[in-house]
Amino acid sequence: MSAPKKYHFDVTMSCSGCSGAVERVLKKLENVDSYEVSLEKQTVDVVTSQPYETVYNTIAKTGKKINSGKEVTA
């Protein structure tokens, strides 16, 4: 597995149920070192060795709109 990378996503979440859904899918994803879901900021930050596409698709499975996503310097 490759070295961990940090990804930042802007995700539309309207309530704690929305942010909770994102947290639940990230909790189940393997090789996630850490994650932070902020309902207030409408952001999701993930540190993982998973590829970007895997993390993106995992968040997308919740049905939440991903407005943008990128790899950031950890």
Steps between C-alpha positions, in 0.01 A plus 500: 500500500625849423579773750203682655364803319261771614188577298266796546142498375230768501178306558144631525363380836182651645473326837680281753346196330683597180836540670434181698444306178836619366671408829348150494626416150849637575512297824442182295761584233829313550836675543354831619738657752267786592209705377318817600148580389385858563130573455565868581771541234344247258836323470645151528873442554638147473852363560536159337713281277192433285497660152309826453235331281422244771444769764297715258277206402453400865375848592287513183323177606331699779313702237655826620612747233878533477562855377877460476779273612879505489816356645665739743841505663476310829 
